[in-house]
Amino acid sequence: MTRHHVVVGAGPVGRHTAALLSERGDEVVVVTRSGRDTGLAGVRHVALDASDADALTAVTEGAAALHNCANPGDYTEWERVWPPLATALLATAERTGAVYAITGNLYPYGPVEGPMHEGLPDAATDHKGVLRARMWADALAAHRAGRIRAVEVRGADYVGPGTGQNGHVTRVLPAAMRGRAVTVIGRSDQPHSYTDVGDVARLLVAAVDDERAHGRTWIVPTNAPRTQEQVLTEVLRSAGRPAVRVRSLPIGLLRATGAVVPFMREVAQLGYQWTAPYVVDDRAARAHFSIEPTPWDEVCRRTVDGLTA
């Protein structure tokens, strides 16, 4: 039986989610402001402002799920863009009965000691993490009240095809592919978790289908942590390219730059992610869904192949 899904956002996770759903025969509508065509076969594209709950509800009526894959790229705009968007998404899920599936991140946990797992409290210290934590808290409260069915999946830093500026490593990969030295944020020698965007989509789709998975967060199955320098070297090796020099941008310098560049100030607030180990414990999702992360060698190849995606 064909099912109807609405995917809000056409970034790397949104595109992968829409592709997975379409490939299995579901009807998929991708919602963006521009309505631009993702090039995915069998996927319909609609141009609308997803913060307009009435317009979004009209598109979502009869849908099995509403997938929140939106990702406003400019941190300085989050406090303006996210609240009305989150409110509209929540209202649409309640009006239509569609499962509300949220693509989250690790920001709500804030600075941590040890691996991040679903049992940790959301204790963010910067406004972006607090905002994302509040989004999930509102959805969870509505779920527990029986008004909606909600689930959130949380991935680490993105790698994989089409990631581009959405990933700290893929941001500098084009220059590295040309043999140039690159600069990464914070320390280049600390273990860090990297999640393939395709695996985020796989878990999002699986979580929607499994009623037992609703009402909680899940950390996406993710490969063993690597340093920023290791990831760059291994991705380059998969393309037959030599390693390049990897320079480190100290968080202190980033904070100083932030005094005059607002976006850098926002990045500096997340500096704790790049000065010490920042890794995930994904055992709960692996066990519940029987999903393993895409093999790392394949992730590296997909990341290179998707540079122009």
Secondary structure, 3 states (H helix, E strand, C coil): CCCEEEEECCCHHHHHHHHHHHHCCCEEEEEECCCCCCCCCCEEEEECCCCCHHHHHHHHCCCCEEEECCCCCCHHHHHHHHHHHHHHHHHHHHHHCCEEEEEECCHHHCCCCCCECCCCCCCCCCHHHHHHHHHHHHHHHHHHCCCCCEEEEECCEEECCCCHHHCHHHHHHHHHHCCCCEEEECCCCCCECEEEHHHHHHHHHHHHHCHHHCCCEEECCCCCCECHHHHHHHHHHHCCCCCCCEEEECHHHHHHHHCCCHHHHHHHCCHHHHCCCECECCHHHHHHHCCCCCCHHHHHHHHHHCCCC
